[in-house]
Amino acid sequence: MDLSKVRVINNPVVLQNLCTMRDKNTNSHGVRIAARKITRCLLYEASKNLPLVEKEVVTPLTSFKAKTIASDIELIISPILRAGLIFTDEAIDILPQATIRHLGMYRDEKTLKPVWYYNKVSMEISNPENFYVYITDPMLATGNSLLGAIDLYVNKGIPIKNIKCICIISAPEGIENIQKHYPEIEIITAAIDDHLNENGYIVPGMGDAGDRIFNT
């Protein structure tokens, strides 16, 4: 596992909310609030790769050149359904210029492989180097779902340096699986846990993220 390509964001705000999410006694409302606070921190970190330009700004006192995100880029937030939806509201608040492109997969409980049921990445791309993609999924367990999502964007010619994976909790096995196929991709996470159990769940983890977020 190459930790140089894994950015662990563990400031006190993230750690406090991660503790809340993990606690089995936290109800779904509490899990959702904690998850949103963490995702906001992770998204701020992920967005450090966005290109900046100078813009002339007039303040109440004077005019000067300020830095801002380039307006000619295509920014995509791509949550993996269903648990990845928790990122959407925060992403739109932070990056209102982004397009949200949902990806629907569920895990076959026997094979632990992803099964596709929804794909909003069917668009044509003429200038792939202008695209910046953030793929979001609260739990990086086996990594198979995330790999399927990465493949979609790489196959459209988007440079791997423009694609980031944002996960709240990650397992070493999942990170190694991603890095085996895409060693240069960056993963932004709040925690690297100990291992996967025999059912493919992260330990200590937080249980099934979708169930706990949506109270199902």
Residue, then its C-alpha position, 0 to 999 in steps of 0.5 A: m500500500d502506497l500511503s504517499k497517494v492516500r491523504v488521511i484527513n484527521n483533524p479534530v472536527v473529522l475525528q469527533n464526527l467519525c467517532t459519532m458515526r461509528d457508535k452503534n447507538t448513534n441514530s440515522h439523523g446523527v450519522r447523516i449530520a456527522a457524515r456531512k461534516i466529514t464530507r465537507c472537510l474531505l471535499y475542501e482537501a480534494s479541491k486543492n487540485l483545481p486550477l486557479v486564475e486571476k480575476e480583477v475584483v473591485t472591493p469597497l476600497t480598491s481594485f485588485k487581482a484575486k485568485t479564483i477557480a478557473s471557469d473553463i473547467e468541467l467539474i464532476i461530482s460522481p457519488i456511488l449510490r446509494a450511500g454516496l448520496i450523502f456527499t451530494d448536498e455538501a458538494i453542491d454547496i461547496l462547488p455549485q458549478a459542478t455537475i452531479r453524475h450518479l453511479g448506481m451499483y450494489r454489492d453481490e453479497k456472495t461474490l462481493k463484486p459490484v452489480w451495475y443498475y444506473n449510469k449517468v456517465s454516458m456524456e461525450i467528452s471533447n477535451p478530457e484534460n479539462f475535466y476534474v472528477y471527484i468520485t465519492d463513496p463513504m466506505l472503501a471496502t473491497g474497492n471493486s465499486l470504486l474501480g468500476a467508477i474510475d474505469l468509466y472516467v479513464n475510458k473517456g480519456i480523463p487524466i488519472k491526475n484529474i480523478k480523486c476518490i473521496c471516502i470516509i472510511s477505507a480498508p487496506e485491502g480496498i486501497e491496495n486493490i485500487q492502487k494495483h490498477y491505478p497506482e497514481i490515483e489519489i485517495i482522500t479519506a478520514a480513516i484507514d481501518d484495520h481489515l475486512n471481515e469474511n463478509g467484506y465489511i470494514v473492521p472496526g468500520m461503522g456497519d453498513a453505511g447505507d443502512r445507517i445513513f438511510n435508516t433501512 
